[in-house]
Amino acid sequence: MGAFTLAQASFMALERTMRDRPRSRSGAPNPTRAHVHPNSWRAGTFEDDFFYSYAKGEPDRLYKQAAELLKRKNALRRLARAEERELTEDERLATLITNTALRVFEQLTTLARTCAGKVFPTWEWIEAAAGVSRASVGRALSALARMGLIDKQRRCVPIDAPADRPKARNAQTSNVYRMRFPNRLTRFLPRRLRPVPLPDDVVQVETDRAEQIEQWRLWRTPRQVVAEDITDPELRAVLDRLAIAIEGQSQNNGQPLINSSVLCSNGVGLAGQRLNA
């Protein structure tokens, strides 16, 4: 039996240690063994602001637009080949839709119509309803999200730490979805399926309103910024305490204007209060 060098023995021990250590999907160590995807939000804290309130017939209209896009994607490719050019970014997005993606989108729009816009099915439910495999569901949802036809958000729920995961605090639950049709894809649809453009005066009013809101946002206090922009409750509590300290410090360091309290009878303001003004 051959003798092992010190370097070989070290590499063998390191390989055994890394093999026995639990690892996450990214390859990095996962000490908690928590089965929670990144960017997951706590269930019950954001759904009211996330879900859409669809108008009557809007889910069916979204499905018809997606179905028409599927019919026209091959025509877009033929046109690009005839003109001897590459597909544009919008055309590339329009050609991502497939028959499976359309079937999954149909089930999501059906839920949006029957459940008042609250769409949060599990992958198992989508598999059974659309009649596709789990891998096909994943690919279809990814394609729909890249096209902009759906917005999805992962969710997690608090749990009691199991014996095999003593540091776990949350577990993954079903995602939430909302459907829309982006404006960048409407030009590939026939005129009968395009939305009616808004009048110019309405567009100008909305533009002025957006600019005014941005101006107001510049004058927000630190506490208002934390309350409106931070969604994580724990991070919000920490930043809120910091914002209170900053506001208190700025109030304590306020500098009054020199001679602003001197009153004279020959004028109003500092120019009238100072004899050498």
Secondary structure, DSSP 8 states (H G I E B T S, - for coil): -----HHHHHHHHHHHHHHHS-B-TTSSB-TT-----TT-EETTSSHHHHS----TTHHHHHHHHHHHHHHHHHHHHHHHHHTT----HHHHHHTT--HHHHHHHHHHHHHHHHTTT-B---HHHHHHHHT--HHHHHHHHHHHHHHTSEEEEEEEEE----SS-TT--EEEEEEEEEE---GGGGGGS-GGGS-----HHHHHHHHHHHHHHHHHHHT--HHHHHHHH---HHHHHHHHHHHHHHHHHHHHT----TTTT---SS-SSHHHH-TT-
